[in-house]
Amino acid sequence: MSHDPYTEEITNEANLRMREASGRVNDNRPLVAFLYELARDEIQIGDIEDKLDRITNLPPEKVPGPFMFTNGWLARWAQDAADRLTG
């Protein structure tokens, strides 16, 4: 394995081998880090993909305007989280 400065704090050999085998991916975007941790620790990728497909693949005629949310508190939290993640 060649030197990888991003792994200096990783001491688990299995994690080091996985990073090497999977391509040593790095990214500066907070949204990518959030989605990575969400998929790694909390939600199956298939569930995330189902939601992404449902939201991003709507035909234009099915989207009458802005998305409508029934829980304003949750929607405001989602807006705040999105703003923090996307800058």
Buried (B, 14 or more C-beta within 10 A) or exposed (E): EEEEEEBEEEEEEEEBEEBEEEEEEEEEEEBEEEBEEEBEEEEEEEEBEEEEEEEEEEEEEEEEEEEEEEEEEEEEEEEEEEEEBEE
